[in-house]
Amino acid sequence: MLVQLRGSTARSAASAIARVARVNAARTFIAPTVSRRADFVQELYLKELKAYKPTPIKDSDAIGQVQTFHVPKTPKSPEEADLASSLKEYENMAVEVEGQGATTAGSTPAVVEDWLVEEEEEEPAHH
């Protein structure tokens, strides 16, 4: 009889464990897991973030931190003093047209100099 009692106790314990396992499996399927639960630190951070009220900014806060702006003096133009004489000089200048300036002064056209002249390099003496 003791053997039967142990067998029935083992069967009932096994069936109870199976029932609990099925109930727990159903609960974990519906209930959120640990990773899906709201994080305590995140909730606390969001609560404090919503409750934060920044101090209002005053005009006097910038005193001592920023230099005051002064408009610089306008510089004097060096040409203003001699403007009248420069204008007179410009009016008296002769008009130069490229290609015609040399032919009007003389009957022969001006010789165009070769501006690209390569200098010959001296070969170093062989020792």
BELLIN-V411844 format. One record per residue. N is the residue number from 1. SS is DSSP state (alpha for helix, beta for strand, coil for the rest). OMEGA is omega in radians with two decimals (none if undefined). BURIAL is 1 if it has 16 or more other C-alpha atoms within 10 Angstrom, else 0. Layout:
n: <N | N>
ss: <SS | SS>
omega: <OMEGA | OMEGA>
burial: <BURIAL | BURIAL>
This chain:
n: <1 | 2 | 3 | 4 | 5 | 6 | 7 | 8 | 9 | 10 | 11 | 12 | 13 | 14 | 15 | 16 | 17 | 18 | 19 | 20 | 21 | 22 | 23 | 24 | 25 | 26 | 27 | 28 | 29 | 30 | 31 | 32 | 33 | 34 | 35 | 36 | 37 | 38 | 39 | 40 | 41 | 42 | 43 | 44 | 45 | 46 | 47 | 48 | 49 | 50 | 51 | 52 | 53 | 54 | 55 | 56 | 57 | 58 | 59 | 60 | 61 | 62 | 63 | 64 | 65 | 66 | 67 | 68 | 69 | 70 | 71 | 72 | 73 | 74 | 75 | 76 | 77 | 78 | 79 | 80 | 81 | 82 | 83 | 84 | 85 | 86 | 87 | 88 | 89 | 90 | 91 | 92 | 93 | 94 | 95 | 96 | 97 | 98 | 99 | 100 | 101 | 102 | 103 | 104 | 105 | 106 | 107 | 108 | 109 | 110 | 111 | 112 | 113 | 114 | 115 | 116 | 117 | 118 | 119 | 120 | 121 | 122 | 123 | 124 | 125 | 126 | 127>
ss: <coil | alpha | alpha | alpha | alpha | alpha | alpha | alpha | alpha | alpha | alpha | alpha | alpha | alpha | alpha | alpha | alpha | alpha | alpha | alpha | alpha | alpha | alpha | alpha | alpha | alpha | alpha | alpha | alpha | alpha | coil | coil | coil | coil | coil | coil | coil | coil | coil | alpha | alpha | alpha | alpha | alpha | alpha | alpha | alpha | alpha | alpha | alpha | alpha | coil | coil | coil | coil | coil | coil | coil | alpha | alpha | alpha | alpha | beta | coil | coil | beta | coil | coil | coil | coil | coil | coil | coil | coil | coil | coil | coil | coil | coil | coil | coil | coil | alpha | alpha | alpha | alpha | alpha | alpha | alpha | alpha | alpha | alpha | coil | coil | coil | coil | coil | coil | coil | coil | alpha | alpha | alpha | alpha | alpha | coil | coil | coil | coil | coil | coil | coil | coil | coil | coil | coil | coil | coil | coil | coil | coil | coil | coil | coil | coil | coil | coil>
omega: <3.10 | 3.14 | 3.11 | -3.13 | 3.11 | 3.14 | 3.12 | 3.11 | 3.13 | 3.12 | -3.13 | 3.10 | 3.14 | 3.12 | 3.11 | 3.12 | 3.13 | 3.10 | 3.14 | 3.14 | 3.11 | 3.13 | 3.12 | 3.11 | 3.12 | -3.13 | -3.14 | 3.10 | -3.11 | -3.09 | 3.13 | 3.11 | -3.10 | -3.11 | -3.13 | 3.12 | 3.14 | -3.14 | -3.10 | -3.12 | 3.12 | 3.11 | 3.12 | 3.12 | 3.14 | 3.12 | 3.13 | 3.12 | 3.11 | -3.11 | -3.09 | 3.08 | -3.13 | 3.12 | -3.13 | -3.12 | 3.13 | 3.08 | -3.10 | 3.14 | -3.08 | -3.10 | -3.13 | -3.14 | -3.06 | 3.08 | 3.11 | -3.08 | 3.06 | 3.12 | -3.13 | 3.11 | 3.09 | -3.11 | 3.10 | 3.11 | -3.13 | -3.10 | -3.06 | -3.08 | -3.05 | -3.04 | -3.11 | -3.13 | 3.10 | 3.11 | 3.13 | 3.13 | 3.11 | -3.14 | -3.11 | -3.12 | 3.09 | 3.14 | 3.14 | 3.08 | -3.08 | 3.14 | -3.11 | -3.08 | -3.10 | -3.10 | 3.13 | -3.12 | -3.13 | -3.09 | -3.13 | 3.10 | -3.13 | 3.12 | 3.11 | -3.11 | 3.10 | -3.06 | 3.11 | -3.13 | 3.12 | 3.12 | 3.14 | 3.12 | 3.10 | 3.12 | 3.11 | -3.11 | 3.13 | -3.11 | none>
burial: <0 | 0 | 0 | 0 | 0 | 0 | 0 | 0 | 0 | 0 | 0 | 0 | 0 | 0 | 0 | 0 | 0 | 0 | 0 | 0 | 0 | 0 | 0 | 0 | 0 | 0 | 0 | 0 | 0 | 0 | 0 | 0 | 0 | 0 | 0 | 0 | 0 | 0 | 0 | 0 | 0 | 0 | 0 | 0 | 0 | 0 | 0 | 0 | 0 | 0 | 0 | 0 | 0 | 0 | 0 | 0 | 0 | 0 | 0 | 0 | 0 | 0 | 0 | 0 | 0 | 0 | 0 | 0 | 0 | 0 | 0 | 0 | 0 | 0 | 0 | 0 | 0 | 0 | 0 | 0 | 0 | 0 | 0 | 0 | 0 | 0 | 0 | 0 | 0 | 0 | 0 | 0 | 0 | 0 | 0 | 0 | 0 | 0 | 0 | 0 | 0 | 0 | 0 | 0 | 0 | 0 | 0 | 0 | 0 | 0 | 0 | 0 | 0 | 0 | 0 | 0 | 0 | 0 | 0 | 0 | 0 | 0 | 0 | 0 | 0 | 0 | 0>
